[in-house]
Amino acid sequence: MTLEEVADKALKQVKSGKLRDRYMLQAVRALFSLGRYGQCVELWNTEISRLPKENLMRQMILPYIAGAEFRVNHVDNAIKFTPEDGRIHI
């Protein structure tokens, strides 16, 4: 299975299921690796931002979104996604 196929499969699973947040993380990781930063930001805006702030998968996705925002020249947005102390809080 190619990385492209992994991204596409994960994106299809984002809409349903109890493992939804894990598929979001998988999708963002694959999209980021493929250089599809705009899609990472779009997924954040449409799906991931709706997860509770204490959700671990959401917290693990934040650095990817910060990097994606930076790469699409949204530097101000990238800064607000970067944790102050660089750690994930559980």
Residue pairs with C-beta under 8 A, 6 or more apart in sequence:
1 9
3 30
3 33
3 34
4 30
4 34
6 26
6 30
7 27
7 30
7 31
7 34
7 36
10 23
10 24
10 26
10 27
10 30
11 23
11 27
11 43
13 19
13 20
13 23
14 20
14 23
14 24
14 27
14 43
14 47
17 23
21 51
21 55
21 57
21 58
22 57
24 43
24 47
24 48
24 51
24 57
24 61
25 57
25 60
25 61
27 43
28 40
28 43
28 44
28 48
28 61
28 64
28 65
28 68
29 64
31 37
31 39
31 40
31 43
32 40
32 64
32 67
32 68
37 67
37 68
37 69
37 71
37 72
38 68
38 72
40 64
40 65
40 68
41 65
41 68
41 69
41 72
41 74
44 61
44 65
44 68
48 58
48 61
48 65
51 57
51 58
52 58
56 88
56 90
59 88
59 89
59 90
60 88
62 81
62 82
62 83
63 81
63 82
63 83
65 81
66 78
66 79
66 81
66 82
67 78
69 75
69 77
69 78
69 81
70 78
83 89
